[in-house]
């Protein structure tokens, strides 16, 4: 004798909501009016929404596991191997050469070497050897004494090797370093001393060097565009940063990482 609402699945697999309303005449039920509403599409949308929520939670959980301390994604065996080697070599002070195409994360691997080393609380300085004009690179790296050249600061200027002493100096795009600076860099690596421009005094430095390039240094050595002795001095331990096309299993994690980052920003 009252209104009833039920959910039902038809023989054809459609979900409907049935609402039966009794119609009275002379105190008794004359007929029942039934309203039928198809909710198949709504059910499908709810199911898809639940699935999307579960997937989002799954990606969020995976992302928290994949993120390194500096917020990188390393799910693929290829990139995990590179990170593992960076952590392994961090325990010693060997010079490290990181090879890889532009944008493959060479700086991240260099930072990992520094962060996992005993130098983690000391400076981590980086310089792009191809971005600084050739005339300034020498003074930036090795420093200069007062009066070394026109415009030199009174009292001189400590170079990056001195400033990064006890820490790490990351020489990015080492293949672009001018040839005439190779000898000076080689001397620093061999003797652990640096001589400022305009000076003859050797200053002891305890700076770990990590170099990186997207060029083929072996070809450059054969073509006499890179000193062979410097190449072998830098190439103590080599870490290869794989391009994304060789670590495709990282793509879902990267999508989730950048989506989260952009969502926070916007």
C-alpha positions as CSV (number, residue, x, y, z in Angstrom):
1,X,0.0,0.0,0.0
2,X,3.0,2.4,0.0
3,X,5.5,3.7,-2.5
4,X,8.4,1.3,-3.2
5,X,11.7,1.9,-4.9
6,X,13.9,-1.0,-5.9
7,X,17.0,-1.6,-8.0
8,X,16.9,-4.3,-10.6
9,X,19.0,-5.9,-13.3
10,X,17.1,-6.9,-16.5
11,X,17.6,-10.1,-18.5
12,X,19.6,-8.0,-21.0
13,X,22.0,-6.8,-18.3
14,X,20.7,-3.3,-17.9
15,X,20.4,-1.8,-14.4
16,X,17.2,0.1,-13.7
17,X,15.6,1.9,-10.7
18,X,11.9,1.0,-10.3
19,X,9.6,3.3,-8.4
20,X,6.1,1.9,-7.8
21,X,3.3,4.3,-6.7
22,X,-0.1,2.9,-5.7
23,X,-3.2,4.8,-7.1
24,X,-6.2,4.5,-4.8
25,X,-9.9,4.7,-5.8
26,X,-12.7,4.4,-3.1
27,X,-10.1,3.4,-0.5
28,X,-8.6,0.5,-2.5
29,X,-5.7,0.3,-4.9
30,X,-6.9,0.8,-8.4
31,X,-3.6,0.5,-10.1
32,X,0.2,1.0,-9.6
33,X,2.1,3.5,-11.6
34,X,5.7,2.4,-12.1
35,X,8.5,4.8,-13.2
36,X,11.5,3.0,-14.7
37,X,14.9,4.8,-14.9
38,X,17.8,3.2,-16.7
39,X,21.0,3.7,-14.6
40,X,23.3,1.5,-16.6
41,X,25.4,4.5,-17.8
42,X,25.5,5.9,-14.2
43,X,26.8,2.6,-12.9
44,X,29.4,2.4,-15.5
45,X,30.6,6.0,-14.7
46,X,30.7,5.1,-11.0
47,X,32.7,2.0,-11.8
48,X,35.1,4.0,-14.0
49,X,35.4,6.7,-11.3
50,X,36.2,4.1,-8.6
51,X,38.8,2.5,-10.9
52,X,40.4,5.9,-11.6
53,X,40.5,6.6,-7.9
54,X,42.2,3.3,-7.2
55,X,44.6,3.9,-10.0
56,X,45.4,7.4,-8.7
57,X,46.1,6.0,-5.3
58,X,48.3,3.3,-6.8
59,X,50.3,5.8,-8.8
60,X,50.6,8.0,-5.7
61,X,51.9,5.1,-3.7
62,X,54.3,4.1,-6.4
63,X,55.5,7.7,-6.8
64,X,56.4,8.0,-3.2
65,X,58.5,4.9,-3.5
66,X,60.1,5.9,-6.8
67,X,61.0,9.4,-5.8
68,X,64.6,9.7,-4.8
69,X,65.7,12.2,-2.1
70,X,65.9,14.9,-4.8
71,X,62.6,14.0,-6.5
72,X,63.7,11.8,-9.4
73,X,61.9,8.8,-10.8
74,X,63.9,5.5,-11.1
75,X,61.8,2.5,-11.6
76,X,63.5,1.0,-14.6
77,X,66.3,-1.4,-14.1
78,X,68.5,0.7,-16.4
79,X,68.3,3.9,-14.4
80,X,68.3,2.0,-11.1
81,X,71.6,0.5,-12.1
82,X,73.1,3.9,-12.8
83,X,71.9,5.2,-9.4
84,X,73.3,2.1,-7.7
85,X,76.7,2.7,-9.3
86,X,76.6,6.3,-8.2
87,X,75.9,5.3,-4.6
88,X,78.7,2.6,-4.8
89,X,81.4,5.0,-6.1
90,X,80.3,7.7,-3.6
91,X,82.3,5.9,-0.9
92,X,85.6,6.7,-2.6
93,X,87.1,9.9,-4.0
94,X,87.7,8.6,-7.5
95,X,87.0,10.9,-10.4
96,X,83.7,10.1,-12.1
97,X,82.8,10.5,-15.7
98,X,79.1,10.6,-16.5
99,X,78.1,10.0,-20.1
100,X,74.7,10.5,-21.7
101,X,72.6,12.6,-24.0
102,X,71.2,16.0,-23.1
103,X,68.4,15.7,-20.6
104,X,69.1,12.2,-19.4
105,X,69.8,13.2,-15.8
106,X,73.6,13.5,-15.6
107,X,73.4,16.3,-13.0
108,X,71.1,14.2,-10.9
109,X,73.5,11.3,-10.9
110,X,76.4,13.7,-10.0
111,X,74.3,15.1,-7.1
112,X,73.6,11.5,-5.9
113,X,77.4,10.7,-5.8
114,X,77.9,13.9,-3.7
115,X,74.9,13.3,-1.4
116,X,75.9,9.8,-0.6
117,X,79.6,10.6,0.0
118,X,81.4,11.7,3.1
119,X,81.4,15.2,1.5
120,X,77.6,15.5,1.6
121,X,77.6,18.5,4.0
122,X,80.3,20.3,2.0
123,X,79.8,22.5,-1.2
124,X,78.5,20.9,-4.4
125,X,79.4,23.4,-7.1
126,X,78.6,23.0,-10.8
127,X,79.9,24.8,-13.9
128,X,78.9,24.3,-17.5
129,X,82.1,24.4,-19.5
130,X,80.3,25.2,-22.7
131,X,78.2,28.1,-21.3
132,X,81.0,30.3,-19.9
133,X,83.1,32.3,-22.4
134,X,86.5,30.8,-22.9
135,X,88.2,34.0,-21.6
136,X,86.4,33.8,-18.3
137,X,86.4,30.0,-17.7
138,X,90.0,29.9,-16.6
139,X,89.6,32.5,-14.0
140,X,86.3,31.0,-12.8
141,X,87.8,27.6,-12.3
142,X,91.3,28.5,-11.0
143,X,90.9,32.0,-9.6
144,X,93.2,34.9,-10.0
145,X,95.5,37.2,-8.0
146,X,95.2,40.9,-7.7
147,X,96.4,42.6,-10.9
148,X,96.4,39.4,-13.0
149,X,94.5,41.3,-15.7
150,X,92.6,44.5,-16.3
151,X,89.6,44.7,-14.1
152,X,90.8,42.0,-11.7
153,X,89.5,42.5,-8.1
154,X,91.8,43.9,-5.5
155,X,92.9,41.0,-3.4
156,X,92.2,38.5,-6.1
157,X,89.5,35.9,-6.4
158,X,89.2,32.3,-5.4
159,X,88.2,29.9,-8.2
160,X,85.7,27.1,-8.0
161,X,88.4,24.5,-7.2
162,X,89.3,26.4,-4.1
163,X,85.7,27.2,-3.1
164,X,84.6,23.6,-3.5
165,X,87.6,22.2,-1.5
166,X,86.4,19.4,0.8
167,X,83.4,19.2,-1.4
168,X,82.6,18.3,-5.1
169,X,83.0,20.2,-8.3
170,X,80.8,19.1,-11.2
171,X,82.2,20.0,-14.6
172,X,79.3,19.7,-17.0
173,X,79.9,19.5,-20.8
174,X,83.6,18.8,-20.2
175,X,83.9,18.1,-23.9
176,X,83.5,21.8,-24.6
177,X,86.4,22.8,-22.4
178,X,89.1,24.7,-24.4
179,X,92.2,22.6,-25.1
180,X,94.6,25.1,-23.5
181,X,92.9,24.5,-20.1
182,X,93.3,20.7,-20.3
183,X,96.9,20.9,-19.0
184,X,95.9,23.0,-16.0
185,X,93.0,20.8,-15.2
186,X,95.2,17.7,-15.5
187,X,97.7,19.3,-13.0
188,X,95.0,19.9,-10.5
189,X,93.8,16.3,-10.7
190,X,97.3,14.9,-10.5
191,X,98.9,17.2,-7.9
192,X,95.8,18.3,-6.0
193,X,97.0,21.9,-6.1
194,X,95.7,24.9,-8.0
195,X,97.6,28.0,-9.2
196,X,95.7,31.2,-9.7
197,X,96.1,33.4,-12.7
198,X,98.9,35.8,-12.2
199,X,100.5,33.7,-9.4
200,X,103.1,31.1,-9.0
201,X,101.9,29.8,-5.7
202,X,100.4,26.4,-5.6
203,X,97.3,26.2,-3.3
204,X,96.4,22.7,-2.0
205,X,92.8,21.7,-2.7
206,X,90.8,18.7,-1.7
207,X,88.1,18.8,-4.3
208,X,86.4,15.8,-5.8
209,X,85.8,16.2,-9.6
210,X,82.8,14.7,-11.4
211,X,82.7,15.4,-15.1
212,X,79.9,14.9,-17.6
213,X,79.4,15.2,-21.3
214,X,77.0,14.2,-24.2
215,X,79.9,13.9,-26.6
216,X,82.0,10.9,-27.5
217,X,85.3,11.7,-25.8
218,X,87.1,8.7,-27.4
219,X,86.3,10.1,-30.9
220,X,87.5,13.5,-29.7
221,X,90.8,12.0,-28.4
222,X,91.4,10.3,-31.8
223,X,90.7,13.6,-33.6
224,X,93.1,15.4,-31.2
225,X,90.3,17.6,-29.9
226,X,90.6,16.2,-26.3
227,X,93.8,15.3,-24.5
228,X,94.2,11.6,-24.1
229,X,95.9,11.9,-20.7
230,X,93.1,14.0,-19.3
231,X,90.5,11.6,-20.7
232,X,92.1,8.7,-18.8
233,X,92.5,10.8,-15.7
234,X,88.7,11.6,-15.8
235,X,87.6,8.2,-16.9
236,X,88.3,6.3,-13.6
237,X,84.7,5.3,-13.1
238,X,82.1,5.8,-15.9
239,X,78.4,6.0,-15.3
240,X,76.0,6.0,-18.2
241,X,72.7,7.9,-18.0
242,X,70.3,6.0,-20.2
243,X,67.9,8.0,-22.4
244,X,64.2,7.6,-21.8
245,X,63.7,5.5,-24.9
246,X,65.9,2.9,-23.1
247,X,64.0,3.1,-19.8
248,X,60.3,3.2,-21.0
249,X,59.1,1.6,-17.7
250,X,59.8,5.0,-16.1
251,X,57.3,6.8,-18.2
252,X,54.2,6.1,-16.0
253,X,56.1,7.3,-12.9
254,X,57.3,10.4,-14.8
255,X,53.8,11.2,-15.9
256,X,52.5,10.9,-12.4
257,X,55.5,13.0,-11.0
258,X,55.0,15.9,-13.4
259,X,51.2,15.8,-13.1
260,X,51.5,16.1,-9.3
261,X,54.0,18.8,-9.7
262,X,51.9,20.8,-12.1
263,X,48.7,20.3,-10.1
264,X,50.4,21.7,-7.0
265,X,51.6,24.7,-9.0
266,X,48.3,25.5,-10.7
